[in-house]
Amino acid sequence: MSAQLLTKGFGASDLFQLLRDGAPQTRAQLASATGLSRSTIALRLDELIELELVAPIRDAVSTGGRPSALMALNPAARVVLAAEFGASHATVTLVDLSAVVIAEHTEDVEVALGPERVLGWFIDVANRLLDEVGRPPSDVVAIGIGLPGPVEHETGRPKNPPIMPGWDDFDVPHFIRAVFDVRVLVDNDVNLLALGERATMASGTENMILIKVSTGIGAGIVSDGRLIRGAQGIAGDLGHVQVSGRQEIICTCGNRGCLEAVAGGPAIAANLRKAGLPTYSVRDVVKAARSGNVLATQALRQAGRDIGEVLTTCVSLINPSAILIGGSLARAGDHLIAGVREVVYARSMPLATSRLTIAPSRPDESAGVIGAAVMAIESALSRTGIEAMARRNAP
C-alpha cells in the first residue's frame, strides 16, 4: 500500500486533496476531475480506505444500472492535538480531522515556568485527554502549538520572547516528538487567532487582518486565504512600526516612537498613573474604562487612533475586507475600536474602505486554539502529511 502511495505521478495523497473538504464524490466524478481511469481511481481509493481517511457514506442517486457509492473524508479516522499558551493560562484541545472538538482542558499555567515544565504539562494533559475518549496515541497525526511571543515557524523555536524566560531558541517540536512522533507545528498566538477567526467566521473571508492589543500589539494577516508569515515569521509585527510625532518615546526594543510603546497596555497604564489613576496593569486600564472613567476612555480612544494610523498603510498594502480587533484592551468597550475606525475610514482611499469591516474579534479565547488545530490539520492532510501517515501505517 505505501509503495503505491509514494509512487511518482498522481498518487493517493493527490486524490485525497479532492476529498478533504468533506464533499462526497463518486468514483466517476473523481475520474472525470483527474483524467484517470476508474480502475486507477479504485486503486487510489483502496489505499485511502486502508488508512481509514475516506469511507463510503451512502449511495448516489442511480441513473440506471448499479448505483455509485459516494466517497468522503472520514473525520473520525485520526485526531489532532492543539494547545494555546498565554502568559498565565493554557488550553489543550483534542479535535477530529474536521476540527470538531472531542475533548478540552483549560488551566492556569505560567509560561514563565520554562519550556520543560510547561510542555511537560501539555504532554500529561494530552495523554489524559486521549485516555478519556479512548483514543491511542498512535491516532494522533499532528500537533499545533500557539505561544505568546515571536516564533520562527519553520523550526518551531521561539525567538527572544519578552515574557517567556528560558524559551529563547528552545526546540519545542523536538521536545514533544520524544513522546508523540508526529509533526509538531508552532506559531505565535496572533497568527493562530487569525486562523481561528477565519475558520469560524459565518461567511468566511479570504483577506483579513486580526490585531491583538494587550501588553504588546501584533497582527495576523490572511491574504487570498493564506496566512502571511514572511521570510523569518515576523510578518504582522505592528508593535514596532513608528508612529509619527512620537519620537520622544523610547521603546523596549531600543527604537523610538514604536506603536507598542505608544498604544500598548503598559504605556497606557503608565500615562494614566501620571494623571493620578491607580493603573498598574492592563487589567486596571480595562477596569477603569469599564467603570466610565473619562481619562481611561480618552486614552483608549487615542490608542485606537494611533493604531489606526499604522493600519491605514496596511489597508493600502493588503486591501483587507475585515479588520478584527482583539486582546485585553479591546474588551474595555468600543473606545479603542472607535479610534481605529475614525482614522482608517478618514485616511484610507474610499475604494479600499467601501466594503471594509472593522469589528471586535471573538469575545472568548477559543479562536487561538482552533487556529492551532487548523494549522495542524492542514499539515496532516497535505500531500506530504498523507504520505507520512502511510509510512507510519506500513507493516
BADO-75397 format. One record per atom (N, C-alpha, C): x, y, z. Coordinates in steps of 0.001 Angstrom, whole numbers, padded with zeros to 6 digits, always signed. Example, Ala and Ser with C-alpha at 12.3 -4.5 7.8 and 13.67 -1.06 7.14 Angstrom:
<atoms>
+013190-005690+007800+012300-004500+007800+013200-003300+007800+012850-002250+007080+013670-001060+007140+012900+000030+007870
</atoms>
This chain:
<atoms>
+000826-001208+000000+000000+000000+000000+000853+001248+000000+001820+001357+000916+002616+002568+000996+003451+002775-000245+003897+001671-000899+004676+001816-002126+003858+002508-003199+002572+002125-003316+001691+002782-004273+001541+004258-003935+001376+004544-002653+001110+005911-002219+002279+006828-002520+003490+006303-002518+004675+007124-002671+005223+007126-004099+004512+006491-005039+004981+006486-006417+004847+007858-007028+005669+008124-008052+005593+009399-008753+004293+009460-009538+003880+010671-009891+002633+010839-010605+001509+011130-009636+000294+010890-010092-000892+011210-009307-001196+010053-008365-000814+010199-007110-000998+009144-006131-002217+009354-005263-002358+008474-004274-003500+008560-003359-003499+009870-002581-002308+010359-002228-002241+011620-001482-002757+012777-002328-002553+012709-003653-003098+013739-004541-004619+013611-004640-005088+012384-004773-006530+012166-004868-007242+012648-003611-006596+012441-002469-007230+012831-001211-007524+014328-001165-006699+015129-001839-006911+016576-001805-008268+016962-002403-008813+016101-003270-010129+016360-003847-011259+015982-002893-010936+015262-001842-011950+014777-000907-011850+015415+000476-010777+016142+000750-010532+016602+002110-011504+017679+002582-012221+018329+001651-013195+019329+002091-014473+018699+002623-014583+017358+002535-015739+016658+003090-016879+016474+002115-016825+017130+000951-017893+016984-000030-017808+015606-000682-018862+014793-000603-018801+013441-001157-018757+013449-002683-018015+012506-003241-017923+012367-004686-017928+010886-005050-018415+010595-006255-018398+009224-006744-017070+008954-007430-016811+007662-007686-015610+007297-008436-015623+007934-009821-016800+007988-010425-016908+008582-011763-016558+010067-011721-017022+010752-010690-016709+012182-010569-015215+012392-010356-014594+011537-009559-013158+011649-009319-012370+011347-010589-012818+010364-011355-012151+010042-012615-012258+011208-013587-013424+011830-013640-013620+012971-014532-012757+014151-014119-012623+014381-012799-011852+015525-012309-010353+015348-012512-009887+014094-012494-008448+013841-012574-007976+013395-013949-008889+012862-014757-008490+012309-016043-007952+010896-015943-007992+010304-014750-007516+008940-014543-008632+007941-014847-008233+006729-015113-009220+005671-015356-009904+005301-014047-011093+004695-014176-011821+004293-012972-011053+003220-012203-010324+002378-012903-009556+001338-012212-008438+001955-011379-007789+002997-011924-006742+003690-011158-007339+004410-009954-008482+005043-010163-009174+005714-009056-009509+004700-007968-009963+003523-008375-010319+002494-007391-009104+002075-006575-007946+001935-007225-006721+001577-006503-006340+002654-005492-006398+003907-005929-006028+005010-005027-007010+005094-003850-008289+004897-004142-009279+004935-003058-009053+003793-002073-008679+002619-002577-008408+001491-001678-007286+001835-000695-006270+002560-001190-005160+002960-000320-005651+003905+000775-006511+004840+000400-007038+005796+001380-008014+005129+002344-008786+004175+001843-009703+003439+002719-008922+002609+003735-007781+002041+003293-006950+001276+004226-006436+002160+005354-006165+003425+005039-005760+004387+006071-006949+004907+006866-008163+004547+006430-009430+004975+007041-009683+006462+006864-008974+007092+005941-009148+008533+005740-010402+008856+004941-010836+007940+004078-012092+008119+003356-012940+006883+003558-014239+007052+003366-015161+005933+003539-016400+006188+002701-017067+005116+002240-018348+005306+001555-019393+005776+002561-020198+006733+002172-021166+007279+003137-022604+006915+002794-022929+006846+001488-024275+006462+001077-024242+006266-000425-025326+005801-000974-025383+005593-002415-025876+006835-003130-025251+007133-004249-025722+008228-005083-027017+007819-005778-027758+008807-006273-028988+008523-006996-028646+007803-008287-029295+006691-008522-028988+005888-009694-029571+006505-010948-028772+006463-012024-029262+006913-013335-029448+005709-014243-029609+004551-013658-029725+003317-014424-028531+002443-014154-028788+001176-013894-027686+000291-013575-027347+000365-012097-026129-000088-011765-025698-000160-010368-025405+001240-009820-025982+001633-008686-025700+002962-008117-024245+003077-007681-023696+004315-007741-022296+004557-007402-022180+004999-005957-021222+004406-005239-021015+004796-003847-020359+006164-003788-020834+006987-002883-020230+008288-002641-019116+008129-001613-017942+008691-001916-016793+008628-001017-016555+010009-000412-016149+010039+000847-015903+011325+001518-014881+011147+002632-014355+012266+003090-013442+012269+004227-014100+011620+005435-013340+010798+006127-013785+010208+007387-013101+010970+008519-013749+011997+009056-013062+012862+010038-012687+012177+011331-013324+011044+011639-013036+010342+012890-011838+009411+012783-011222+009336+011591-010139+008379+011387-008939+008664+012274-008588+009905+012439-007432+010302+013225-007805+011527+014066-006906+011924+014943-007134+013104+015782-005906+014005+015754-006135+015243+016144-005083+016248+016210-005116+016881+017589-003938+017130+018142-003822+017845+019416-003452+019292+019153-004058+020195+019887-003745+021613+019743-003663+022249+021117-002789+023240+021250-002650+023940+022529-002390+025416+022278-002967+026234+023115-002691+027668+023101-002201+028078+024479-001017+028689+024523-000450+029157+025783-000488+030683+025829-001056+031209+026912-000965+032627+027182+000088+032855+028252+000156+034069+028762+001134+034370+029798+000870+033556+031062-000414+033339+031378-000735+032668+032641-001834+031619+032517-002175+031238+031298-003193+030212+031112-002846+029354+029909-003484+028191+029815-003253+027311+028673-004494+026478+028424-004741+026193+027152-005845+025326+026744-005307+024243+025829-005674+023017+026100-005312+021876+025258-006602+021276+024710-006628+021039+023407-007829+020540+022751-007499+019334+021894-008399+018370+021894-008316+017203+021022-009448+017327+020007-009120+017326+018714-010131+017512+017671-010014+016410+016631-011108+016207+015868-011042+015276+014752-010548+016016+013509-010541+015346+012359-009950+015922+011158-010806+017013+010522-012002+017246+011046-012814+018378+010595-012846+019485+011643-011929+019407+012605-011757+020419+013658-012911+020452+014665-013659+019375+014755-014692+019265+015792-014025+018848+017100-014306+019593+018158-013672+019337+019450-014211+018050+020061-013289+017175+020443-013643+015910+021098-013469+016025+022608-012400+016688+023035-012131+016878+024465-011270+018124+024631-011375+018751+025800-010640+020006+026013-010359+020204+027492-009246+020883+027771-008888+021180+029158-008210+022547+029207-008647+023397+030133-008057+024717+030344-007604+024832+031793-006432+025454+031989-005877+025547+033341-004965+026771+033429-004824+027317+034630-003853+028390+034852-002448+027799+034838-001632+028239+033885-000256+027766+033745+000616+028970+033420+001643+029204+034203+002542+030329+033965+003589+029941+032928+003575+030625+031786+004536+030300+030739+005965+030582+031193+006107+031469+032176+007436+031805+032704+008067+030662+033498+007331+029585+033742+007914+028428+034415+008983+027747+033567+008998+028044+032269+010017+027477+031393+009481+026377+030504+010169+026107+029413+009639+025162+028420+009495+023730+028905+010446+023229+029673+010353+021830+030095+009114+021580+030959+008875+022469+031929+007727+022281+032815+006410+022507+032084+006367+023550+031261+005115+023878+030572+004780+022819+029524+005752+022425+028725+005495+021411+027697+005294+020031+028316+005947+019786+029450+005681+018542+030171+004234+018487+030639+003726+019629+031115+002308+019719+031494+001420+019426+030289+001763+019991+029132+000977+019753+027922+000926+018265+027588+002055+017592+027643+002105+016171+027308+001235+015359+028270+001302+015700+029554+000475+014989+030542-001014+015175+030251-001414+016415+029973-002826+016693+029685-003256+016009+028391-002384+016050+027376-002719+015412+026097-002972+013916+026281-002124+013254+027023-002319+011819+027270-003594+011555+028056-003898+012457+028987-005116+012279+029774-006368+012427+028901-006355+013414+027985-007499+013601+027093-007678+012397+026171-006571+011863+025673-006658+010677+024817-007254+009498+025581-006832+009328+026833-007372+008253+027662-008871+008435+027894-009288+009673+028127-010695+009954+028420-011614+009557+027278-011145+009736+026041-012007+009433+024885-011661+008085+024245-010713+007356+024839-010386+006028+024352-009644+005996+023037-008797+007021+022777-008009+007030+021550-006550+006765+021888-005883+005853+021165-004463+005590+021422-003600+006730+020889-002413+006936+021447-001510+007978+020934-001200+007827+019453-001262+006600+018928-000976+006387+017508-002021+007020+016598-003177+007392+017138-004207+008063+016338-003892+009536+016098-002943+010084+016864-002571+011495+016705-001699+011638+015452-002098+012552+014544-001351+012715+013292-000596+014040+013213-000884+014976+014094-000161+016248+014106-000512+016995+015383+000359+017940+015746+000153+018757+016943+000414+020211+016588-000486+021100+017003-000324+022538+016790-000183+023255+018119+000795+024147+018215+001080+024863+019465+001106+026368+019186+000428+027134+020025+000486+028594+019958+001188+029147+021179+002154+030058+020969+002925+030646+022061+002785+032174+022051+002854+032797+023236+002665+034254+023321+003955+035046+023082+004586+034807+021947+005820+035514+021629+006268+035184+020219+007305+035847+019731+007796+035591+018371+008284+034155+018214+007942+033552+017084+008315+032170+016799+008832+032077+015367+009934+031368+015189+010394+031029+013843+009612+029793+013414+008617+030002+012573+007654+028942+012288+008316+027712+011670+009289+027901+010813+009912+026771+010127+010576+025792+011096+011131+026315+012184+011819+025451+013152+011004+025206+014420+009987+026040+014659+009206+025914+015883+009908+026445+017115+010951+027261+016913+011721+027792+018043+011313+029233+018354+010985+029540+019616+010742+030937+019997+012005+031772+019815+011817+033041+019451+012948+033941+019215+012813+035195+020086+013661+035262+021115+013687+036394+022044+012298+036781+022553+011522+035830+023064+010176+036164+023553+010259+036961+024848+009651+038134+024902+009861+039020+026056+009276+038528+027367+008202+037732+027338+007579+037295+028593+007772+035804+028824+008759+035206+028143+008952+033752+028227+010397+033423+028574+010833+033677+029803+012222+033385+030176+012553+031903+030019+013699+031630+029415+014139+030263+029217+013660+029625+027923+012810+030315+027170+012245+029745+025952+013049+030104+024706+013911+031093+024767+014588+031561+023556+015334+030423+022862+014998+030190+021602+015627+029182+020741+015418+027754+021240+014450+027543+022127+014180+026178+022614+013493+025384+021504+013944+024141+021295+013402+023297+020230+012114+022632+020715+011005+023358+020561+009706+022859+021026+009303+021556+020313+009375+021490+018973+008976+020241+018306+009782+019029+018771+011091+019195+018933+011938+018067+019349+011512+017544+020720+011209+018451+021641+010812+018054+022989+009525+017230+022945+008552+017666+022170+007264+016976+022130+007354+015674+021342+008189+015664+020294+008305+014444+019480+008974+013296+020225+009586+013564+021358+010117+012476+022182+008993+011589+022696+007767+012133+022729+006605+011375+023201+005639+011081+022054+005330+012109+021259+004424+011959+020116+005238+012115+018838+005452+011008+018133+006310+011022+016951+005517+011455+015717+005072+012715+015733+004338+013296+014609+004869+014710+014378+004422+015332+013310+004871+016687+013060+004269+017634+014098+005111+018501+014648+004687+019495+015631+004909+020872+015017+003846+021654+014917+003922+022987+014329+003707+024030+015415+004528+025071+015401+004468+026106+016432+004368+027464+015756+003520+028332+016302+003382+029682+015764+003031+030624+016904+003100+031935+016617+002726+032893+017658+001212+032971+017790+000763+033436+018930-000660+033408+019250-001502+034268+018318-000958+035376+017812-001755+036268+016969-002041+035612+015620-001049+034954+015033-001287+034246+013775-002371+033189+013937-002343+032485+015054-003318+031425+015257-004702+031988+015559-004761+033138+016210-006052+033808+016374-006656+034141+015020-005812+034608+014096-006300+034933+012754-006808+033683+012044-006060+032580+012138-006505+031335+011514-007822+030856+012122-007927+030959+013447-009143+030526+014118-010335+031384+013767-010127+032690+013684-011205+033600+013300-011698+033275+011895-010761+033097+010983-011166+032816+009599-011928+031494+009515-011503+030501+010278-012150+029190+010221-013557+029202+010800-013836+030138+011706-015118+030117+012402-016052+031254+012002-015588+032163+011143-016482+033235+010703-017614+032656+009877-018820+033177+010092-020005+032611+009438-019881+032624+007923-019436+033737+007366-019343+033839+005914-017940+033561+005407-016959+033621+006322-015567+033421+005922-015035+034636+005188-013735+034782+005179-013120+035874+004426-011740+035435+003995-011368+035834+002793-010074+035457+002237-009003+036503+002523-009409+037704+002921-008459+038791+003146-008832+039520+004425-008030+039350+005456-008362+039957+006742-007105+040230+007554-007230+041132+008504-006165+041413+009464-006769+041309+010858-006144+040534+011715-006553+040486+013116-005492+041178+013953-005905+042154+014745-004993+042904+015613-005248+042496+017059-004193+042120+017754-004296+041835+019180-003621+042966+019935-004393+043630+020799-003895+044782+021552-003966+044453+023032-002816+044243+023623-002742+043931+025044-001448+044530+025583-000605+043709+026215+000709+044202+026626+001494+044648+025396+001424+043860+024347+002026+044207+023060+000955+044381+022012+001389+044674+020790+000467+044845+019669+001010+044050+018486+000201+043130+017986+000623+042333+016842-000545+042073+015928-000241+041568+014728-001290+041313+013743-001081+039962+013089-002178+039291+012805-002180+038109+011958-002813+038495+010640-002146+038209+009535-002579+038672+008221-002946+037478+007352-004163+037480+006838-004613+036457+005900-004859+037135+004557-004184+036666+003527-004325+037228+002184-004609+036106+001199-005670+036263+000424-006097+035214-000515-006226+033865+000185-006705+033897+001416-006955+032678+002163-005748+032065+002828-004576+032681+002694-003350+032117+003251-002791+033035+004333-002333+032421+005415-001685+033189+006475-000319+033652+005995-000043+034948+006139+001227+035515+005695+002169+035586+006898+003273+034840+006812+004241+034819+007914+005503+035605+007584+005858+035728+006326+007077+036432+005945+008301+035541+005998+009448+036127+005638+010684+035356+005496+011144+034739+006807+011079+035476+007906+011508+034968+009211+010346+034758+010178+009129+034831+009673+007970+034562+010515+007502+035722+011362+007948+036955+011062+007532+038085+011905+006614+039054+011169+006050+038624+010046+005065+039474+009378+003935+039789+010348+003509+041037+010374+002444+041449+011288+002933+042026+012601+004239+042220+012742+004776+042783+013987+004591+044299+013987+003329+044721+014091+002997+046147+014011+003476+046930+015225+003731+046228+016314+004101+046915+017548+005359+047739+017440+006189+047460+016447+007446+048197+016328+007512+049028+015046+006322+049382+014532+006220+050377+013471+006155+051748+014134+006880+052706+013590+006946+054034+014212+005680+054842+013963+005193+055488+015023+004049+056392+014941+004580+057810+014788+004096+058527+013801+004619+059865+013536+004367+060797+014717+005344+061655+014995+005216+062643+016068+005434+062098+017459+005891+060839+017598+006074+060252+018929+007524+059821+019145+008453+060483+018483+009856+060074+018555+010472+060233+019934+009812+060967+020817+010379+061157+022157+010175+059939+023053+009330+059026+022632+009022+057846+023450+009954+056703+023066+010711+056200+024047+011664+055118+023794+010987+053771+024043+011148+052872+023086+010558+051531+023188+011557+050575+023833+011060+049468+024352+011935+048456+024950+012866+047834+023917+012526+047945+022631+013386+047393+021585+014578+048294+021299+014564+049519+021864+015657+050465+021656+015352+051551+020658+014315+051377+019863+013919+052420+018912+012979+053414+019566+012611+054425+018831+011742+055487+019356+010415+055532+018615+009373+055829+019359+008066+056048+018756+007356+054797+018284+007750+053621+018756+007092+052378+018327+005630+052366+018796+004774+051793+017968+003346+051738+018280+003102+051102+019640+003819+050042+019953+003648+049350+021223+003988+050247+022410+005019+051078+022258+005420+051991+023326+004449+053148+023478+003644+053381+022445+002680+054490+022455+001292+054018+022867+000858+052871+022294-000533+052447+022455-000696+051087+023117+000391+050436+023541+000283+049167+024241-000250+049352+025651-000717+048273+026261-001313+048341+027588-000437+048979+028649+000834+048575+028793+001693+049195+029812+001887+050690+029591+001968+051115+028324+002141+052544+028043+000913+053336+028482-000257+052807+028190-001492+053491+028601-001597+053524+030120-001279+052412+030776-001342+052364+032240-000395+053381+032860+000820+053504+032312+001807+054454+032851+001325+055891+032691+000743+056206+031535+000244+057569+031312-000922+057903+032241-001781+056936+032487-002907+057177+033400-002437+057319+034839-001373+056600+035210-000812+056773+036558-000291+058194+036742+000344+058719+035714+000831+060103+035789-000312+061081+035990-001490+060689+035490-002667+061557+035635-003392+061306+036951-002874+060381+037770-003441+060160+039089-004293+058924+039260-004422+058116+038233-005214+056894+038362-004328+055729+038826-004842+054824+039656-004047+053677+040141-004036+052524+039121-003481+052786+037943-003456+051770+036876-002044+051188+036789-001896+049969+037296-000587+049316+037327-000503+048129+036368-001585+047866+035654-001603+046741+034717-002634+047002+033636-002616+046161+032612-003628+046245+031553-005012+046027+032149-005106+045115+033095-006402+044842+033736-006947+046083+034431-006059+046870+035051-006512+048096+035718-007051+049101+034699-006416+049172+033532-006875+050085+032480-008276+049683+032019-008457+048384+031788-009761+047886+031345-010823+048170+032397-010489+047938+033658-011450+048176+034748-011846+049640+034819-010877+050539+034686-011173+051973+034736-012063+052388+033578-011793+051875+032389-012601+052234+031225-014024+051707+031357-014144+050486+031851-015482+049902+032001-016309+050623+033057-015626+051223+034028-016351+051972+035061-016727+053374+034593-016316+053717+033377-016694+055004+032804-015726+056137+033072-014523+055825+033566-013551+056887+033817-013192+057592+032507-013348+058901+032485-013165+059671+031257-011724+059616+030770-010763+059724+031696-009357+059687+031295-009017+058351+030631-009539+057264+031191-009253+055942+030629-009885+055770+029255-011128+056208+029106-011791+056063+027804-011133+056939+026748-010692+058139+027156-009993+059002+026209-008650+058408+025801-007959+057790+026752-006669+057163+026444-006839+056007+025468-007877+055219+025646-008122+054105+024737-008520+054608+023352-009308+055679+023315-009685+056251+022019-008442+056730+021262-007516+057379+021987-006293+057852+021341-005417+056674+020910-005362+055635+021730-004606+054440+021336-005168+053866+020043-006498+053848+019934-007128+053388+018705-006734+054239+017508-006650+055542+017700-006231+056433+016604-004795+056122+016173-003923+055903+017169-002522+055598+016843-002414+054273+016086-003177+053286+016530-003195+052000+015827-003774+052184+014428-004809+053002+014325-005429+053272+013031-004467+053910+012051-003555+054759+012557-002568+055387+011678-001698+054330+011003-001255+053342+011771-000440+052267+011199-001282+051391+010276-002527+051136+010664-003386+050272+009859-003758+050902+008525-003751+052218+008463-004058+052881+007190-003089+052435+006105-001821+052332+006449-000834+051826+005492-001125+050375+005136-001482+049572+006141-001793+048161+005890-002984+048009+004951-003982+048866+005110-005165+048805+004243-004778+049043+002793-003882+049995+002560-003445+050268+001194-002599+049128+000633-001784+048499+001475-000901+047434+001002-001631+046113+000796-002566+045767+001683-003153+044430+001709-004593+044410+001216-005298+045540+001345-006701+045645+000922-007571+044564+001561-007636+044533+002902-008459+043508+003566-009943+043845+003459-010776+042821+003628-012220+043050+003712-012672+043145+005162-011796+042755+006085-012142+042825+007511-010891+043098+008337-011035+043979+009327-010030+044165+010366-010714+043842+011683-010198+042835+012371-010776+042408+013643-009839+042811+014770-010394+043397+015810-009603+043900+016939-009877+043028+018157-008806+042430+018706-008947+041595+019887-007893+041935+020920-007774+041090+021931-006833+041350+023005-007510+042007+024194-006782+042120+025294-007350+042617+026551-007953+044012+026422-007250+044925+025748-007734+046299+025676-008984+046439+024820-009198+045513+023898-010403+045567+023069-011645+045200+023864-011448+044625+025063-012595+044220+025882-013068+045347+026802-012459+046503+026660-012808+047619+027537-013950+048468+026987-014647+047968+025995-015719+048737+025367-015354+049091+023941-016112+050042+023375-015937+050392+021963-014909+051496+021740-014281+051990+022799-013432+053174+022673-012232+052927+021756-011549+051807+021934-010377+051505+021127-010759+051340+019654-011788+050555+019395-012209+050297+018020-012732+051574+017376-013399+052420+018153-013891+053682+017607-012736+054548+017115-011625+054559+017867-010463+055320+017441-009851+054763+016169-009797+053436+016054-009274+052807+014839-010139+053185+013645-011449+053050+013800-012362+053384+012693-012225+054844+012276-012123+055705+013260-012040+057152+012986-010919+057464+012003-009747+056889+012239-008580+057208+011415-008575+056413+010110-008860+055125+010180-008783+054295+008969-009801+054751+007928-011030+054986+008342-012041+055406+007375-011776+056807+006833-011154+057669+007652-010891+059038+007203-009691+059126+006276-008671+058312+006498-007410+058487+005765-007173+057490+004641-007936+056408+004595-007746+055419+003534-008530+055825+002291-008132+055267+001153-008835+055550-000086-010251+054974-000024-011243+055705-000561-012633+055237-000482-012842+053837-001047-012158+053498-002144-012331+052172-002721-011873+051087-001757-010813+051366-000979-010278+050368-000049-011198+050159+001151-011991+051163+001512-012836+051064+002707-014316+050901+002394-014683+050876+001109-016103+050822+000751-016776+049554+001279-016012+048462+001386-016565+047214+001918-015741+046686+003084-015001+047567+003722-014138+047164+004837-014912+047177+006147-014880+046062+006853-015492+045950+008176-014408+046032+009237-014596+046898+010229-013704+046975+011382-014544+046626+012604-014241+045501+013230-015122+044973+014270-014319+044243+015332-014940+043975+016490-014255+043177+017523-014063+041745+017059-013020+041107+017557-012835+039678+017315-013750+038904+018249-013652+037584+018219-014483+036755+019082-014307+037149+020545-015386+037176+021325-015271+037605+022721-014588+036595+023626-014486+035331+023191-013822+034332+024021-012420+034058+023490-011737+033123+024114-010346+032839+023762-010202+031595+022879-011328+031075+022374-011258+029798+021673-010629+029889+020297-010619+031082+019689-010110+031194+018317-008657+030762+018214-007843+031050+019234-006424+030707+019175-006183+029218+019129-006864+028456+019967-006646+027006+019976-007284+026368+018742-008375+026950+018241-008949+026474+016980-007957+026711+015847-007300+027877+015860-006286+028159+014855-005132+027176+014914-004705+026811+016123-003634+025816+016269-004071+024471+015708-005337+024112+015938-005854+022854+015403-005921+022892+013882-006397+024007+013324-006478+024147+011863-005088+024039+011243-004094+024687+011857-002720+024617+011363-002228+023171+011332-002508+022415+012389-002068+021023+012457-002807+020156+011442-004112+020374+011287-004896+019589+010330-004420+019846+008912-004153+021120+008578-003663+021451+007241-002381+020682+006933-001505+020570+007921-000262+019830+007726-000525+018335+007594-001369+017791+008461-001617+016346+008460-002279+015873+007178-003148+016713+006596-003905+016303+005420-003289+016794+004112-002107+017397+004198-001405+017789+002975-000863+016543+002288-000340+016700+001083+000232+015552+000371+001343+014893+001187+002267+015716+001700+003373+015143+002483+002868+014539+003789+001815+015128+004356+001251+014578+005585+000622+013219+005372-000114+013057+004279-000725+011764+003974+000347+010709+003720+001406+011097+003002+002492+010149+002730+003200+009721+004015+003389+010669+004947+003992+010320+006236+003076+009375+007018+001779+009600+006926+000823+008721+007603+000903+007300+007034+001069+007220+005712+001172+005909+005085+002432+005184+005527+003529+005900+005664+004777+005269+006116+004628+004726+007540+003959+005494+008403+003754+005021+009773+002818+003812+009817+001906+003744+008849+000914+002676+008818+001447+001395+008150+002575+001526+007425+003110+000378+006681+003616-000678+007644+003435-001968+007291+003898-003041+008176+005429-003101+008216
</atoms>
